């Protein structure tokens, strides 16, 4: 996995955080992560926001 990207898909986020994919979407629902819709079928997450969640 390339770690120098600015945006990550939900599956990549779950891998980076060591959580399940459903937990990523639970974080979105609870407001802990903000998704960025690129198209009707593509959602990404900003790596800076993911880093803040971990720290």
C-alpha positions in Angstrom: 0.0 0.0 0.0 1.3 3.5 -0.9 1.4 5.7 2.2 2.1 9.0 0.5 -1.4 9.6 -1.0 -3.6 12.5 0.2 -6.9 10.6 0.0 -7.7 7.0 0.9 -10.7 4.8 0.2 -12.7 3.3 3.1 -11.0 -0.1 2.8 -7.6 1.5 2.9 -8.6 3.5 6.0 -9.7 0.4 7.8 -6.4 -1.2 7.0 -4.4 1.8 8.2 -6.3 2.1 11.4 -6.6 -1.7 12.1 -10.4 -1.6 12.3 -13.2 -3.2 10.3 -14.8 -1.6 7.3 -18.1 -1.2 9.1 -16.3 0.7 11.9 -15.0 3.2 9.3 -18.7 3.9 8.4 -19.7 4.0 12.0 -17.0 6.7 12.5 -18.6 8.6 9.6 -22.1 8.3 11.2 -20.8 9.5 14.6 -18.9 12.4 13.0 -15.4 11.2 13.8 -14.5 11.0 10.1 -15.8 13.3 7.3 -16.1 11.6 3.9 -15.4 13.3 0.6 -17.7 12.3 -2.2 -15.8 12.2 -5.5 -18.7 10.7 -7.4 -21.9 8.8 -6.7 -20.0 5.6 -6.1 -16.6 6.9 -4.8 -15.9 8.2 -1.3 -12.5 9.1 0.1 -11.0 10.3 3.3 -8.3 12.9 3.9 -5.1 11.4 5.4 -4.6 14.5 7.6 -8.0 13.8 9.3 -7.1 10.1 9.7 -3.8 11.1 11.4 -5.7 13.4 13.8 -8.1 10.6 14.7 -5.1 8.4 15.6 -3.3 11.0 17.6 
